[in-house]
């Protein structure tokens, strides 16, 4: 006689106090302690593109177009019962092209060229999520750096774009959010208050 869904709270909501991120300076400080080239490049891609870790670890040489330069998110790697599974991206909007900074694109291209015998469909970032996360945590602990999670590199990218003045619509498109409202729900508190600026312009 009643809808059981009415008793269930909404799923996937974000609390502001769960969001941690690094500034560009904090990220560069962390990066100087990363020695493994694969890990260093992985963290750079996460920070400067906002990819999810499953999207990163699914990347192949065939997913890059260095003439633009850009990468294409077409799949998502998940580990299920110890087995690698390549799934569809998280949402419809998650299937996207991400334009790369040219310096980062050249670094990725150079890294791929140095991998002997790598094929177009081979994974570039061949460690798993746990390995990338554990390394990040270990370096932060050893060098007394601000602690963040691996996924917070995605938040760091968003906060960098906000600081640079980009619109929520563009950030939603770059991160692969289903709608701008998702972006605003997560990051609205990072946007500076523009009330005084509005009053002055009027």
Buried (B, 14 or more C-beta within 10 A) or exposed (E): EEEEEEEEEEEEEEEEEEBBBBEBEBBEBBBEEBEEEBBBBBBBBBBBBBBBBBBBBBBBBEBBEBEEBBBBBBBBBBEEEEEEEEEEBBEEBBBBBBEBEEEBBEBBBEBBEEEEEBEEEEBBBEBBBEBBBEBBBEBBEEEEBEEBEBBBBBBBBBBBBBEEEEEBEEBBBBBBBEEBEBBBBBBEEBEEEEEEEEEEEE
